[in-house]
Amino acid sequence: MLRISLKSISALVFMSVILACTKDDIELIEGPDMIINVQQPPLSDSNKTVPTSDFEKSILWIENMQSNNGLLESSENTDFVSLYDNSLAALVFIELKQLDRAERIFDFFQGKINSELLNNNGGFYQFRNSLGENGSRTWMGDNAWLLIALNKYHEITENNKYQQMAYELDEWLRSLQDSDGGLWGGYNENGTVIPKVTEGMITAFNAVKGYDDFHKNILVFLENNRWDTTNKFLVAWPENPEYNHALDLHSLGGLILKGYSPENLMQAERFLNTQISTVNGLEISGYCFDEDKDVVWLEGTAQMATAHKFLNNNSIAEELLIELEKSFINSALISNAKGIPYTTNNGTNFGSEMLWNHADLAPTLSATAWYIFAKKGFNPLGLNEEKEIPSAEKFWIAETSIN
């Protein structure tokens, strides 16, 4: 259990200077029931040494989840593909210097620029099947994550292979800005607009390079509408106080906003809980999506571990990694491979919607990818974290700390 972490967190809160499928609408959450299906045989790498550590086995699992069309299913035998999850996988491959694997993902979406990104209301589909077909709705946050991965690829390779796609994603994200500075969340299948979501907006703020009026106006909206002036952190859903606090605004805020106080990570203590793993019966401590604390959200816990490591709270990051490693599940498809499920147990997602019925029973791409980020100390949002933001516009920094 995280008893040591709880003490560490309390001490850091006391000593500190006054530092995510998060959502303003319950229906926006990832987690529709996945359909169990027979998975297309994954690609495999020959002449590789047999992995020995859980970390190595998690990498092997992600590698072997990639199908011939470049896409990775979100979990085993689901016929369910997420744009967000594939963007995370591309970032994993880039960090591991497996650029060919990242390119397979990008090449798939490159082939969909005209039919999706530049068609109708724009944007790539959030979800599709393993063949890349039957796409549904265009969610702003997932498209921002793809742009983040493309930006990272271009930085590492020093080429502009996917520059058109990056440019069109940038333009589409900018097109979602409302007159108040906030960003609409994209479009549902019926063409209706998705409401403004805090987590998606800060992700888009990071994804679009530089700092101009687009970024400035997002900050104006966040300060006026999504900033808790008392507790000094971002909030998710002011219209519904029961779900106004969301875990990923703490972790992603710390990874995106330069100078975001470490105390905001400590205030995520409100989400800490301990659950029994459905798979192995072990007690695992971590963070829930929200304050109902009915599950340990393992993806979110890995995000918190990544943020703690990024902000040099290494002891807490290491304790969270120990808890995450207790949750590993052996792959049912791939020899010597393991992954981390979405949650330790079944329960509700952000809000009152139930998770899909095997979120706790199989390895998932998002949780395993964020575990790898945390283990390697890699901030996937770090490329555009260094924006030239005027001090007066950094509303998240106390006036006394602004030079």
WOFENUR-V287179 format. One line per field, one symbol per residue. burial: + if it has 24 or more other ideal C-beta (glycine too) atoms within 12 Angstrom, else -. A space follows every 50 residues. Layout:
burial: ???
//
This chain:
burial: -+--++-++--++--+-+++++++++++++++-+----++-+-------- ---++-+++++++++++-++++++++++++++++++++++++++++-++- ++++++++++-++--++---++++++++++-+--++++++++++++++++ ++++-------+--++-+++-++++++---++++++++----++++++++ +++++++++----++++++++++-++++---++++++-----++++++++ +++++++++++++++++++++++++-+++----++++++++-++++++++ +++++++++++-+--++-+++++++++++++-++--++++++++++++++ +-+-++-+++++++++++++++++++-++++++++-+-+---+++++--- ---
//
